[in-house]
Amino acid sequence: MDLSARKYSFIEEIFKVEEATFEKLEKVLKKEKLNKIGVPSEHKEELDNRLESYKENPQDLLDWDDIRKDW
């Protein structure tokens, strides 16, 4: 089956799924789309570092209201 036929068949199946399944499919497609956009590896690495830092020290947070007062 060629790609066009597979897409058409997939679309027909989408019309048959329940809302919960459709929402899951939407999430998968959104995630795939974001992956294609391509976040630079430096940004991914920085985010991973920040998440790891937060996991190790969740109490080391700054309150936005306090920061805003200083500006």
C-alpha positions as CSV (number, residue, x, y, z in Angstrom):
1,M,0.0,0.0,0.0
2,D,1.5,3.3,-1.0
3,L,1.7,6.3,1.4
4,S,-1.3,8.1,0.0
5,A,-3.5,5.1,0.4
6,R,-2.2,4.5,4.0
7,K,-3.0,8.2,4.9
8,Y,-6.5,7.8,3.5
9,S,-7.1,4.6,5.4
10,F,-5.8,6.3,8.5
11,I,-8.1,9.2,8.1
12,E,-11.0,6.9,7.7
13,E,-10.0,5.2,11.0
14,I,-9.8,8.5,12.8
15,F,-13.5,9.2,12.1
16,K,-14.3,6.0,14.0
17,V,-12.3,6.6,17.2
18,E,-13.7,7.9,20.5
19,E,-12.7,11.3,21.9
20,A,-10.1,10.0,24.4
21,T,-8.3,8.1,21.6
22,F,-8.5,11.1,19.3
23,E,-6.9,13.3,22.0
24,K,-4.1,10.9,22.4
25,L,-3.5,10.9,18.7
26,E,-3.5,14.7,18.7
27,K,-0.8,14.7,21.5
28,V,1.4,12.3,19.5
29,L,1.1,14.5,16.4
30,K,1.9,17.7,18.3
31,K,4.9,16.0,19.8
32,E,6.1,14.9,16.4
33,K,5.6,18.3,15.0
34,L,7.6,19.9,17.8
35,N,10.4,17.4,17.2
36,K,10.6,18.4,13.6
37,I,10.9,22.0,14.5
38,G,14.2,21.2,16.0
39,V,15.2,22.7,19.3
40,P,19.0,23.3,19.3
41,S,20.9,20.7,21.4
42,E,22.3,23.6,23.5
43,H,18.8,24.5,24.6
44,K,17.8,21.0,25.4
45,E,21.0,20.6,27.4
46,E,20.3,23.8,29.3
47,L,16.8,22.7,30.1
48,D,18.0,19.3,31.2
49,N,20.5,21.0,33.5
50,R,17.8,23.3,35.0
51,L,15.4,20.4,35.6
52,E,18.1,18.4,37.2
53,S,19.0,21.3,39.4
54,Y,15.4,21.7,40.4
55,K,15.1,18.0,41.2
56,E,18.2,18.2,43.4
57,N,17.2,21.4,45.2
58,P,13.4,22.1,44.9
59,Q,13.6,24.5,47.8
60,D,16.0,26.8,45.9
61,L,13.3,28.8,44.1
62,L,12.8,32.6,43.8
63,D,9.4,34.1,44.3
64,W,8.4,36.2,41.3
65,D,6.8,38.9,43.5
66,D,10.1,39.4,45.4
67,I,12.1,39.6,42.1
68,R,9.6,42.0,40.6
69,K,9.9,44.3,43.7
70,D,13.7,44.6,43.2
71,W,13.3,45.7,39.6
